């Protein structure tokens, strides 16, 4: 790679890894939302009356976080 130094190559590699992980996390979250789509689910309040959250939201968030943790377990530990 002419014109690229080690720092640039490392940066590109890390950005590529992060992008891949984030795409996996989005797919995992979307799969959870699709599971609940057009179905029944519980609705609750996060903070206050007008701040609704569904069990689909919780499931999607958990899938996203679990995916990131799994792929970056060594870094997050």
N, C-alpha and C positions, 0 to 999 in steps of 0.2 A: 504494500500500500504506500505508494510514493506520496509524500506530502503530509502523511499522518504520523503523529508521534504516539507514543504509548498511552499518554493521557487521553488523547482523542479516541483511540481505539477502545480503551477501558470505558470511557463515557458512553460511547455508542453501544457497547455490549451491555452495560447496565441498563441503559434506556430500553434496549430491546427486551431484556429480561423483565423489566417492570411492565412494559406494554403487554407482553405475553401473559403475565400474571393477572393484570387488570382485565384483560379480555376473558380469561378463564373465570375470574370472579364475577364479571358481568353476566356471563353465560350461566353460571351457577345460580345467581340471584334471579335471573329471568326465568329459569326453569322452575324455581319455587313459585314465582308469580303466576306462571302458566298453570301450575297445579291448582291454584285457587281460582283461576279465571272462570267466571260464570257459575261459580259454586257458592256454597254457604261458608261464611267465616265469621269469627267473632270480631267485634269492634270495641275498642276501649279508648280512653283518653290518656295522652302522655302527660300534659300539664295544662289544666284548664279545660273548659267545656268545648271550645272550638279547635282543639288540637287532637284530632282523631288519629288512631293508629290501628291497623288490622293485624290479625295473626299472619296474614300474607306478608305484611311489612316486616314483621319480626323474623319470619322464616327466610325471607330474602336477605335481610341484613345478616343473619347468622350464616347463611351459605356463602355470602361475600367474604365475611371475616374469616370463616373456616378455610376458605380457599387461599386467602392471602397468608394465613398462618401456616398452612400446610406447605406452601411453596417457599416460604421464607422462615421456616422453623428455626434454622440455625442463627439467623440474623436477629430474630425477635426474642430468642431465649437469653 
